[in-house]
Amino acid sequence: MIKYFLENHTFNYLPKDKKWKMVWNDEFDGSQLDESKWSFRTNYWGYPSPTFTKEGVVLDGNSHLQLHLIEKDGNFYSPHLQTGSLTFDIPKDSKGFWPFGKRQEPKFMHKYGYYEICCKFPKNDGWHSAFWLQAPGIGSHPDPKQCGVEVDIIENYKLYTDNKIGCGNGWGGYGKDSKWYGHMWFDFEETDDGWHRYGVDWSKDGYRFYHDGILTGIQEAPVSDVEQFILVSTECHGYHKSMNRGGLESKFGVQGQPDEKLFKAVLPDYFEVDYVRVFDEVK
C-alpha cells in the first residue's frame, strides 16, 4: 500500500499496484452533516425502525463525524447514514399490489474502485458500527452480478467479546437463497493514535480487503457488476429480527427489546469517522 495525502487532511492508503484518482469523498468539515451526500436509514425491511434515528450526528469542528449512542426512557437509538437505499426497506405507501414505498433518490452510487474509511470504534458493547456497500435490489436476480453483493468492509460486533474485526461479502438477498460464507475475522490491534483505516478494492477480479494498510483477505466471486451505495452505520442490538446476524437479532421481532448490555454503556459513546473516500482506477 502507498499513502495518499489530501491537503489539510490526514492520509489514506491506496493499493500500490494501480493508479488512482479520487471521485468522491467526505472529510466532515464544517458544523453540520452534508445532506447532499448522505441520507438517513430510518426504515428496516419495510417497517420504520425502532432504533435508527436522525439524532446523534455531530461534527466536532475538527473534521470528525460522531455517530452517538442515545438513551431515552429505557430505549436506545443511533444514526445510520447511507448514500442510497434498499428498495425493500421503504414501507408500502399505496393501495396497489406494489409492496414497496416510493423509491428514494440516491445521493451517490458507484461501481468498482477503492473505498476507505478512517475511524475509531465505540467503547461499549450492545451496539456495533460498520462501513459497507449495498445495492438497492440485492437478491432480486438469480445472478448476484446483476443485482449486487453486500460488501462489509468492516464490522465490529465481535470486538468486545472476541477482540475480532470482520469483513467479507453476502449475496442472494436475506431469505433461503442468502449466502454468507465469505466473511473473514482478524485480531484487533490498537494504533498509536487510535485511528484505523479499512478499505476494499472492488474490481472485476474480485474484492481485496485491507486494514491499516495490510491485506486482510480476498474474495474472488461472486462480483457485483452494478452500482452500489455506501453506508456508515451504527445499530443498537436487540431491536431487529433477521437471519444470519451473528446472534444480534431480537427474539421479539422488529419491535424488539434493547440488549441488556446497552444499559451498562457509559455515555457519551460514539462511532467516530475522519473521512470516507472513493477512488477509481486510472487505466
C-alpha positions in Angstrom: 0.0 0.0 0.0 1.0 3.6 -0.5 -0.1 6.7 1.3 -2.3 9.3 -0.4 -2.1 12.8 1.2 -5.0 15.2 0.9 -4.2 18.8 1.6 -5.1 19.9 5.2 -6.4 16.4 6.0 -4.9 13.0 7.1 -3.6 10.5 4.6 -5.3 7.3 3.3 -3.9 4.1 1.9 -4.1 3.0 -1.7 -3.2 -0.3 -3.3 0.2 0.4 -4.9 -0.2 -1.8 -8.0 -2.7 0.6 -9.6 -3.0 4.3 -10.4 -5.9 6.1 -8.7 -8.0 9.3 -8.8 -10.4 10.4 -6.1 -14.0 10.5 -7.3 -16.0 11.1 -4.1 -15.2 11.9 -0.5 -16.4 13.5 2.7 -13.9 15.0 5.1 -16.7 16.1 7.5 -15.5 19.7 7.6 -17.9 22.3 9.0 -20.5 22.1 11.7 -23.3 20.1 10.0 -23.7 16.9 8.1 -23.6 17.4 4.3 -27.0 16.1 3.4 -26.3 16.5 -0.3 -24.0 13.4 0.2 -25.8 11.5 3.0 -29.3 10.3 3.8 -30.6 8.6 7.0 -31.7 5.0 7.0 -34.8 5.1 9.2 -36.6 2.0 7.9 -35.8 -1.6 8.2 -37.1 -4.2 5.8 -40.5 -2.5 5.2 -41.0 -1.0 8.7 -40.0 2.1 10.5 -37.0 1.1 12.6 -37.5 1.3 16.4 -33.8 2.2 16.9 -32.5 4.1 13.8 -32.7 7.8 14.3 -31.7 11.2 12.7 -30.4 12.3 16.1 -26.9 11.9 17.4 -25.0 13.1 14.4 -22.2 15.5 15.5 -19.5 17.2 13.5 -16.9 18.2 16.1 -15.3 21.2 14.3 -12.1 19.2 13.7 -13.2 17.4 10.6 -14.6 14.4 12.5 -18.0 12.9 12.4 -19.5 11.3 15.5 -22.5 8.9 15.5 -23.7 8.8 19.1 -25.5 6.2 21.1 -28.7 7.8 22.6 -30.8 6.6 25.5 -34.3 7.8 26.1 -36.7 6.4 28.7 -35.0 3.0 28.7 -34.7 2.7 24.9 -31.6 3.2 22.7 -31.1 4.8 19.4 -28.2 5.6 17.0 -27.8 7.0 13.5 -27.4 5.0 10.3 -26.0 7.0 7.3 -26.3 6.0 3.6 -25.8 7.4 0.1 -28.7 5.3 -1.3 -31.3 2.9 -0.1 -32.6 -0.6 -0.2 -35.8 -0.9 -2.3 -37.4 -3.3 0.2 -36.6 -1.1 3.2 -39.2 1.5 2.3 -42.7 0.8 3.8 -45.6 0.3 1.4 -47.3 3.6 0.8 -50.0 2.8 -1.8 -53.2 0.7 -2.0 -52.0 -1.2 -5.1 -50.2 -4.5 -5.3 -46.7 -3.0 -5.2 -45.2 -3.9 -1.8 -42.7 -1.1 -1.5 -42.9 2.7 -1.0 -41.7 5.5 -3.3 -38.1 5.0 -4.3 -35.7 7.4 -2.7 -33.3 9.2 -5.0 -29.7 8.1 -4.2 -27.0 10.7 -3.3 -24.1 8.6 -4.6 -23.9 5.3 -6.4 -20.8 3.8 -7.9 -19.3 0.7 -9.4 -15.8 -0.7 -8.8 -13.0 1.3 -7.2 -11.3 1.6 -3.8 -13.3 2.6 -0.8 -11.8 3.5 2.6 -12.8 4.9 5.9 -10.7 6.2 8.8 -12.5 5.7 12.1 -12.4 5.0 15.8 -14.8 2.4 17.3 -17.3 3.0 20.2 -16.2 1.9 23.7 -19.2 0.0 24.8 -20.8 -3.3 23.8 -24.5 -3.7 22.9 -24.3 -1.9 19.6 -22.0 -2.0 16.6 -20.6 0.1 13.8 -19.9 -0.8 10.2 -18.7 0.6 6.8 -20.2 -1.3 3.9 -21.6 -1.2 0.3 -25.1 -2.3 -0.7 -27.2 -2.5 -3.8 -30.9 -1.3 -4.0 -32.1 -4.6 -5.4 -29.9 -7.2 -3.8 -31.3 -10.7 -4.1 -33.8 -9.7 -6.9 -32.0 -11.6 -9.6 -30.6 -15.2 -9.6 -27.1 -13.9 -10.5 -25.5 -11.6 -7.9 -23.6 -9.9 -10.7 -26.9 -8.4 -11.9 -28.3 -7.3 -8.5 -25.5 -6.6 -6.2 -23.4 -8.0 -3.3 -23.4 -6.8 0.3 -19.8 -5.8 0.9 -19.0 -5.5 4.6 -15.7 -3.5 4.6 -15.7 -3.5 8.3 -17.9 -4.7 11.2 -17.0 -4.6 14.8 -19.7 -6.5 16.7 -17.2 -9.2 17.8 -14.7 -6.6 19.1 -16.0 -6.5 22.7 -16.3 -10.3 23.2 -13.6 -11.8 21.0 -11.3 -8.8 20.1 -12.1 -9.5 16.4 -12.9 -7.3 13.4 -14.7 -8.7 10.4 -15.0 -8.1 6.7 -16.5 -10.0 3.7 -19.5 -10.4 1.5 -23.0 -11.7 1.4 -25.4 -12.2 -1.6 -28.6 -13.7 -2.6 -30.8 -11.5 -0.5 -31.8 -12.3 3.0 -34.0 -15.4 2.7 -33.3 -19.0 1.9 -31.1 -18.0 -1.0 -28.8 -16.0 1.3 -25.1 -16.8 1.2 -22.8 -15.6 4.0 -19.7 -17.9 3.9 -17.3 -15.2 2.8 -16.5 -13.3 6.0 -13.0 -13.1 7.5 -12.3 -12.2 11.1 -8.9 -10.9 12.4 -7.5 -9.7 15.7 -8.0 -6.0 16.5 -4.7 -4.3 17.3 -4.8 -0.7 18.5 -2.8 2.0 16.7 -0.7 4.7 18.5 -3.3 7.4 17.8 -6.4 5.2 17.9 -7.4 5.8 14.2 -7.8 2.9 11.9 -8.2 2.7 8.1 -10.3 0.0 6.5 -10.8 -0.4 2.8 -11.8 -2.6 -0.1 -10.6 -2.7 -3.7 -13.6 -3.8 -5.8 -12.8 -4.8 -9.3 -14.0 -7.3 -12.0 -11.5 -9.8 -10.5 -13.0 -9.7 -7.0 -12.6 -7.9 -3.7 -9.4 -7.3 -1.8 -9.9 -6.1 1.8 -7.4 -4.1 3.8 -6.9 -2.9 7.4 -4.4 -0.3 8.3 -2.6 -0.8 5.0 -2.4 -4.6 5.4 -4.2 -7.1 3.1 -6.8 -8.8 5.2 -8.2 -11.2 2.7 -9.5 -11.8 -0.8 -12.9 -12.8 -2.2 -13.0 -13.6 -5.9 -16.7 -14.4 -6.5 -19.4 -13.5 -7.0 -18.6 -9.9 -8.1 -21.3 -7.3 -8.4 -21.4 -5.5 -11.7 -24.0 -2.9 -10.7 -23.6 0.5 -9.0 -23.9 0.3 -5.2 -24.2 2.8 -2.4 -22.2 3.5 0.8 -23.3 3.0 4.4 -21.6 4.3 7.5 -23.8 2.8 10.2 -24.4 2.0 13.8 -27.1 -0.2 15.3 -28.3 -1.0 18.8 -28.7 -4.7 19.3 -32.0 -6.4 20.1 -34.4 -4.4 18.1 -34.4 -6.1 14.7 -35.3 -9.6 13.8 -33.5 -11.2 10.8 -31.5 -14.2 9.8 -27.7 -14.6 9.8 -26.8 -11.7 12.1 -24.4 -13.5 14.4 -26.9 -13.7 17.3 -27.7 -9.9 17.2 -31.4 -10.3 16.3 -34.2 -9.8 18.7 -36.4 -12.6 19.9 -39.4 -10.3 19.8 -39.5 -9.3 16.1 -38.9 -5.9 14.6 -40.3 -4.2 17.7 -37.8 -5.9 19.9 -36.2 -5.1 23.3 -32.8 -3.5 23.8 -29.8 -5.7 24.5 -29.1 -5.7 28.2 -25.5 -4.7 27.6 -26.8 -1.3 26.4 -27.9 -0.5 30.0 -24.3 -0.8 31.1 -23.0 1.6 28.5 -21.1 4.7 29.7 -22.3 7.8 27.7 -21.3 9.7 25.7 -20.2 6.9 23.3 -19.9 7.2 19.6 -18.5 5.9 16.3 -16.0 8.5 15.1 -15.1 9.0 11.4 -12.3 11.1 10.0 -13.1 10.6 6.3 -14.8 8.4 3.7 -13.0 8.4 0.3 -13.7 6.6 -3.0 -11.1 6.2 -5.8 -11.3 5.0 -9.4 -8.5 3.1 -11.1 -6.9 5.1 -13.9 -6.2 2.9 -16.9 
